[in-house]
Amino acid sequence: MTLKILLPFEILEERSRVSRIVAETPSGSFGLLPHRLDCVAALVPGILTFQVEGEDEVYVAVDGGVLVKTGATVLVSVRRAFTGTSLDQLRDRVSQEFLTLDESEQRARKVLARLESGFLQRLAAVQHE
């Protein structure tokens, strides 16, 4: 199989000769082998695992997305993802990156809430005039 892991701004991984893929869905984990029928699956935040023939397993932490298998091609589209060769390494990186992003998201949400509040107050004032 050929596997492409797509982020909004880049291709994270593009591998051929992939012998198996294991992904997490809302219903639990499932595996893909080369001759499986075509399918589409929603992915939840978790670990996607794949193995290229003759190489070690690769672990990818994903933050939700979609997996589409058509023929021998598997496309995985996710918002955020990080690769690693060991689960310990991946856990450390996810903790650092996701916590930093969460703090940034919280600040952005506070600013957006202030903007929305100000807009609604001005709109209400205009309607009363």
VEXDREN-920373 format. One record per residue: residue number from 1; chain; x, y, z of N, C-alpha, C in turn. Coordinates in Angstrom, 1 decimal. Layout:
<fimars>
FIMAR   nr  kette     nxx     nyy     nzz    caxx    cayy    cazz     cxx     cyy     czz
FIMAR  NUM      A       X       Y       Z       X       Y       Z       X       Y       Z
...
</fimars>
This chain:
<fimars>
FIMAR   nr  kette     nxx     nyy     nzz    caxx    cayy    cazz     cxx     cyy     czz
FIMAR    1      A     0.8    -1.2     0.0     0.0     0.0     0.0     0.9     1.2     0.0
FIMAR    2      A     0.3     2.3    -0.4     0.9     3.6    -0.3     0.2     4.4     0.7
FIMAR    3      A     0.9     5.1     1.6     0.3     5.8     2.7     0.8     7.3     2.6
FIMAR    4      A    -0.2     8.2     2.7     0.1     9.6     2.7    -0.6    10.2     3.9
FIMAR    5      A     0.1    10.8     4.8    -0.5    11.5     6.0    -0.4    13.0     5.7
FIMAR    6      A    -1.6    13.6     5.6    -1.7    15.0     5.2    -2.1    15.9     6.3
FIMAR    7      A    -1.4    17.0     6.5    -1.7    18.1     7.4    -2.2    19.2     6.6
FIMAR    8      A    -2.9    20.2     7.3    -3.4    21.3     6.5    -2.4    22.1     5.7
FIMAR    9      A    -1.1    22.0     6.1    -0.1    22.8     5.5     1.1    22.0     4.9
FIMAR   10      A     1.1    20.7     5.0     2.2    19.9     4.5     1.8    18.4     4.4
FIMAR   11      A     2.7    17.7     3.7     2.6    16.2     3.8     3.5    15.7     4.8
FIMAR   12      A     3.0    15.1     5.9     3.8    14.7     7.0     4.6    13.4     6.6
FIMAR   13      A     3.9    12.4     6.0     4.6    11.2     5.6     4.0    10.8     4.3
FIMAR   14      A     4.9    10.2     3.5     4.5     9.6     2.2     5.4     8.4     2.0
FIMAR   15      A     4.7     7.2     2.2     5.5     5.9     2.2     4.8     5.0     1.2
FIMAR   16      A     5.6     4.2     0.6     5.1     3.1    -0.2     5.6     1.8     0.4
FIMAR   17      A     5.1     0.6    -0.1     5.4    -0.7     0.5     4.9    -0.8     1.9
FIMAR   18      A     3.8    -0.1     2.3     3.3    -0.3     3.7     2.6    -1.6     3.7
FIMAR   19      A     2.9    -2.4     4.7     2.3    -3.7     4.8     1.1    -3.8     5.7
FIMAR   20      A     1.0    -2.8     6.7    -0.2    -2.8     7.6    -0.3    -1.4     8.2
FIMAR   21      A    -1.5    -1.1     8.6    -1.8     0.2     9.3    -2.9    -0.1    10.4
FIMAR   22      A    -2.7     0.5    11.5    -3.6     0.3    12.6    -4.0     1.8    13.0
FIMAR   23      A    -5.3     2.0    13.0    -5.8     3.4    13.3    -6.9     3.3    14.4
FIMAR   24      A    -7.2     4.5    15.1    -8.2     4.6    16.1    -9.4     5.3    15.6
FIMAR   25      A   -10.6     4.7    15.8   -11.8     5.3    15.3   -12.7     5.4    16.6
FIMAR   26      A   -13.9     6.1    16.5   -14.8     6.2    17.6   -15.2     4.8    18.1
FIMAR   27      A   -15.2     3.8    17.2   -15.7     2.5    17.6   -14.5     1.6    18.1
FIMAR   28      A   -13.3     2.1    18.1   -12.2     1.3    18.5   -11.1     1.3    17.4
FIMAR   29      A   -10.1     0.5    17.6    -9.0     0.5    16.6    -9.3    -0.6    15.6
FIMAR   30      A    -8.8    -0.4    14.4    -9.0    -1.3    13.3    -7.7    -1.4    12.5
FIMAR   31      A    -7.5    -2.5    11.8    -6.3    -2.6    11.0    -6.6    -2.7     9.5
FIMAR   32      A    -5.7    -2.2     8.7    -5.8    -2.3     7.3    -4.6    -3.1     6.7
FIMAR   33      A    -5.0    -4.0     5.9    -4.0    -4.8     5.1    -4.1    -4.5     3.7
FIMAR   34      A    -3.1    -4.8     2.8    -3.2    -4.4     1.4    -4.4    -4.8     0.6
FIMAR   35      A    -5.0    -5.9     0.9    -6.2    -6.4     0.1    -7.5    -6.1     0.7
FIMAR   36      A    -7.6    -5.3     1.7    -8.8    -4.9     2.4    -9.7    -4.1     1.4
FIMAR   37      A   -11.0    -4.2     1.5   -11.9    -3.4     0.6   -11.7    -1.9     0.9
FIMAR   38      A   -12.1    -1.1    -0.1   -12.0     0.4     0.1   -12.9     0.8     1.3
FIMAR   39      A   -12.5     1.8     2.0   -13.3     2.3     3.2   -12.9     3.7     3.5
FIMAR   40      A   -13.8     4.3     4.3   -13.6     5.6     4.9   -13.8     5.5     6.4
FIMAR   41      A   -13.0     6.2     7.2   -13.1     6.1     8.6   -12.8     7.4     9.3
FIMAR   42      A   -13.6     7.8    10.2   -13.3     9.0    11.0   -12.3     8.6    12.1
FIMAR   43      A   -11.2     9.4    12.3   -10.2     9.1    13.3   -10.4    10.0    14.5
FIMAR   44      A   -10.1     9.4    15.7   -10.1    10.1    16.9    -8.7    10.4    17.3
FIMAR   45      A    -8.5    11.3    18.2    -7.1    11.6    18.7    -6.5    10.3    19.3
FIMAR   46      A    -5.4     9.9    18.8    -4.8     8.7    19.3    -3.5     8.4    18.5
FIMAR   47      A    -3.1     7.1    18.5    -1.9     6.6    17.8    -2.2     5.9    16.6
FIMAR   48      A    -1.7     6.3    15.5    -1.8     5.5    14.2    -0.5     4.8    14.0
FIMAR   49      A    -0.5     3.5    13.7     0.7     2.7    13.6     0.8     2.2    12.2
FIMAR   50      A     2.0     2.3    11.6     2.1     1.6    10.3     3.5     1.0    10.2
FIMAR   51      A     3.6     0.0     9.3     4.9    -0.7     9.1     5.1    -0.8     7.6
FIMAR   52      A     6.3    -0.4     7.2     6.8    -0.6     5.9     7.6    -1.9     5.8
FIMAR   53      A     7.4    -2.6     4.7     8.1    -3.9     4.6     9.6    -3.8     4.9
FIMAR   54      A    10.0    -4.7     5.8    11.5    -4.7     6.1    11.9    -3.6     7.1
FIMAR   55      A    11.0    -2.8     7.6    11.4    -1.8     8.6    10.6    -1.9     9.9
FIMAR   56      A    11.0    -1.1    10.9    10.3    -1.1    12.2     9.0    -0.4    12.1
FIMAR   57      A     8.2    -0.6    13.1     6.9     0.2    13.1     7.2     1.6    13.3
FIMAR   58      A     6.3     2.5    12.7     6.3     3.9    12.9     5.0     4.3    13.6
FIMAR   59      A     5.2     5.1    14.6     4.0     5.6    15.4     3.7     7.1    15.1
FIMAR   60      A     2.5     7.4    14.9     2.1     8.7    14.6     1.0     9.1    15.5
FIMAR   61      A     1.2    10.2    16.3     0.1    10.7    17.2    -0.7    11.7    16.3
FIMAR   62      A    -2.0    11.4    16.2    -2.9    12.2    15.4    -4.0    12.9    16.3
FIMAR   63      A    -4.4    14.0    15.8    -5.4    14.8    16.6    -6.7    14.8    15.8
FIMAR   64      A    -7.3    13.6    15.6    -8.6    13.5    14.8    -8.4    13.8    13.4
FIMAR   65      A    -9.3    13.2    12.6    -9.2    13.4    11.1   -10.0    12.3    10.4
FIMAR   66      A    -9.6    12.1     9.1   -10.2    11.1     8.3    -9.2    10.2     7.6
FIMAR   67      A    -9.6     8.9     7.5    -8.8     8.0     6.7    -9.6     7.5     5.5
FIMAR   68      A    -9.0     7.5     4.3    -9.7     7.0     3.1    -8.8     6.0     2.4
FIMAR   69      A    -9.3     4.8     2.2    -8.5     3.8     1.5    -9.2     3.6     0.1
FIMAR   70      A    -8.5     3.8    -0.9    -9.0     3.5    -2.3    -8.0     2.7    -3.0
FIMAR   71      A    -8.3     1.5    -3.4    -7.3     0.6    -4.0    -6.1     0.4    -3.1
FIMAR   72      A    -4.9     0.6    -3.6    -3.7     0.5    -2.8    -3.2     1.7    -2.1
FIMAR   73      A    -4.1     2.8    -2.2    -3.7     4.1    -1.6    -4.5     4.4    -0.4
FIMAR   74      A    -3.8     4.8     0.7    -4.4     5.2     1.9    -4.1     6.6     2.2
FIMAR   75      A    -5.1     7.5     2.3    -4.9     8.9     2.6    -5.4     9.2     4.0
FIMAR   76      A    -4.6     9.8     4.8    -5.0    10.2     6.2    -4.8    11.7     6.3
FIMAR   77      A    -6.0    12.4     6.6    -6.0    13.8     6.7    -6.3    14.2     8.1
FIMAR   78      A    -5.3    14.9     8.8    -5.5    15.2    10.2    -5.1    16.7    10.4
FIMAR   79      A    -5.6    17.3    11.5    -5.2    18.7    11.9    -3.8    18.8    12.4
FIMAR   80      A    -3.4    17.9    13.3    -2.1    17.9    13.9    -1.6    16.5    14.0
FIMAR   81      A    -0.3    16.3    13.8     0.3    14.9    13.9     1.8    15.0    14.1
FIMAR   82      A     2.3    14.0    14.8     3.7    13.9    15.1     4.2    12.5    14.9
FIMAR   83      A     5.3    12.2    14.3     5.8    10.9    14.2     6.9    10.6    15.2
FIMAR   84      A     7.1     9.3    15.4     8.1     8.9    16.3     8.4     7.4    16.2
FIMAR   85      A     9.6     6.9    16.6     9.9     5.5    16.5     9.7     4.8    17.8
FIMAR   86      A     9.5     5.5    18.9     9.2     4.9    20.2     8.0     5.7    20.8
FIMAR   87      A     7.2     4.9    21.5     6.0     5.6    22.2     6.4     6.6    23.2
FIMAR   88      A     7.5     6.3    23.9     8.0     7.3    25.0     8.4     8.6    24.3
FIMAR   89      A     9.1     8.6    23.2     9.5     9.8    22.5     8.3    10.5    22.0
FIMAR   90      A     7.3     9.8    21.5     6.1    10.4    21.0     5.3    11.0    22.1
FIMAR   91      A     5.2    10.4    23.2     4.4    10.9    24.4     5.0    12.2    24.8
FIMAR   92      A     6.4    12.3    24.9     7.0    13.6    25.4     6.8    14.7    24.4
FIMAR   93      A     6.9    14.4    23.1     6.7    15.4    22.1     5.2    15.9    22.1
FIMAR   94      A     4.3    15.0    22.2     2.9    15.3    22.2     2.6    16.2    23.4
FIMAR   95      A     3.1    15.8    24.5     2.8    16.6    25.7     3.3    18.1    25.5
FIMAR   96      A     4.5    18.2    25.0     5.1    19.6    24.8     4.3    20.4    23.8
FIMAR   97      A     4.1    19.8    22.6     3.4    20.5    21.5     2.0    20.8    21.8
FIMAR   98      A     1.2    19.8    22.3    -0.2    20.0    22.5    -0.5    20.9    23.6
FIMAR   99      A     0.3    20.9    24.7     0.1    21.8    25.8     0.4    23.2    25.4
FIMAR  100      A     1.5    23.4    24.6     1.8    24.8    24.2     0.7    25.3    23.3
FIMAR  101      A     0.2    24.4    22.4    -0.9    24.8    21.5    -2.2    25.1    22.3
FIMAR  102      A    -2.5    24.3    23.3    -3.7    24.6    24.1    -3.6    25.9    24.8
FIMAR  103      A    -2.4    26.3    25.3    -2.3    27.6    25.9    -2.5    28.7    24.9
FIMAR  104      A    -2.0    28.6    23.7    -2.2    29.5    22.6    -3.7    29.6    22.2
FIMAR  105      A    -4.3    28.5    22.1    -5.8    28.4    21.8    -6.6    29.1    22.9
FIMAR  106      A    -6.2    29.0    24.1    -7.0    29.6    25.2    -6.8    31.1    25.1
FIMAR  107      A    -5.7    31.6    24.8    -5.5    33.1    24.7    -6.3    33.6    23.5
FIMAR  108      A    -6.2    32.8    22.3    -7.0    33.3    21.2    -8.5    33.3    21.4
FIMAR  109      A    -9.0    32.3    22.2   -10.4    32.2    22.5   -10.8    33.4    23.3
FIMAR  110      A   -10.0    33.8    24.3   -10.3    35.0    25.1   -10.4    36.2    24.3
FIMAR  111      A    -9.4    36.4    23.4    -9.5    37.6    22.5   -10.7    37.6    21.6
FIMAR  112      A   -11.0    36.4    21.1   -12.2    36.3    20.2   -13.5    36.6    21.0
FIMAR  113      A   -13.6    36.1    22.2   -14.7    36.3    23.1   -14.9    37.8    23.3
FIMAR  114      A   -13.8    38.5    23.6   -13.9    40.0    23.8   -14.4    40.7    22.5
FIMAR  115      A   -13.8    40.3    21.4   -14.3    40.9    20.1   -15.8    40.6    19.9
FIMAR  116      A   -16.2    39.4    20.1   -17.6    39.1    19.9   -18.5    39.9    20.8
FIMAR  117      A   -18.1    40.0    22.1   -18.9    40.7    23.1   -19.0    42.2    22.7
FIMAR  118      A   -17.9    42.8    22.3   -17.9    44.2    21.8   -18.7    44.4    20.6
FIMAR  119      A   -18.7    43.5    19.7   -19.5    43.6    18.5   -21.0    43.5    18.8
FIMAR  120      A   -21.3    42.6    19.7   -22.8    42.4    20.0   -23.3    43.7    20.8
FIMAR  121      A   -22.4    44.2    21.7   -22.8    45.4    22.4   -23.1    46.6    21.4
FIMAR  122      A   -22.2    46.8    20.5   -22.3    47.8    19.5   -23.6    47.6    18.6
FIMAR  123      A   -23.8    46.4    18.2   -25.0    46.0    17.4   -26.2    46.3    18.2
FIMAR  124      A   -26.3    46.0    19.4   -27.5    46.3    20.3   -27.7    47.8    20.4
FIMAR  125      A   -26.6    48.5    20.6   -26.7    50.0    20.7   -27.3    50.6    19.4
FIMAR  126      A   -26.8    50.1    18.2   -27.3    50.6    16.9   -28.8    50.3    16.7
FIMAR  127      A   -29.2    49.1    17.1   -30.6    48.7    17.0   -31.5    49.5    17.9
FIMAR  128      A   -31.1    50.0    19.0   -31.9    50.8    19.9   -32.0    52.2    19.5
FIMAR  129      A   -31.1    52.7    18.6   -31.2    54.1    18.2   -32.2    54.3    17.2
</fimars>
